[in-house]
Amino acid sequence: MTSRPTPGRSRPAPWLAATVMAALLASARAGAGVSPAAELVREARAHEQAHEEDLALRRYAEALAVDPTLEDAYLGLGALRLRMGDAREAERVYETALSHLPGFAPALLGRGRARRALGALTAADADLEAYVDSTADATAMRQLAAWYAEEGRPLAELAAWRRLLGAAEREVDGAARKEARLTVHALELLVGTVDPVRAPPADASAVRRGLARMERRR
């Protein structure tokens, strides 16, 4: 006789059962102190190294089903989607990360790169600007300056390189200081009198005019 499901009870969705099973397997494999979700991320990375992208995607998704606040899972999944050329899905991954983890700066960086790949330049710039403001990451600042250059925004590029120069002045790397100084000087020559720092308008504030005098002396 064929058994029938008990009235009033619904069977669990297949994906949920698979996710629970994956979590149990990961828990069994994980050593003491390693969470099931973290073990799933470890397996996902191993699949990536073996060029088994479909399995890696599955493991990252399973990890997030177990722990929707796991930062490494979002970053791994988003980066993999980008490498696979699926920028739209990568953007969704990073947006989900930010919805669960507001202020998660690396997700801003990832979303900015995804949006850049999608051609959403203004939104991409805003994400990278927010990331740089929260981290002072010099590598990301260079990337932002390069984006401004590609977009034909010399004033924004100059502002970015001035920030890089300010950071370089505090470092021991003489090559970085020299590069930043030369780049700033070249951009100043390019923008000329429209530079709001070196050539402020006549009605500029006293602070702006003072900054201009300091910049000219430098």
Order of alpha helices (4+ residues) and beta strands (2+ residues): alpha-alpha-alpha-alpha-alpha-alpha-alpha-alpha-alpha-alpha-alpha
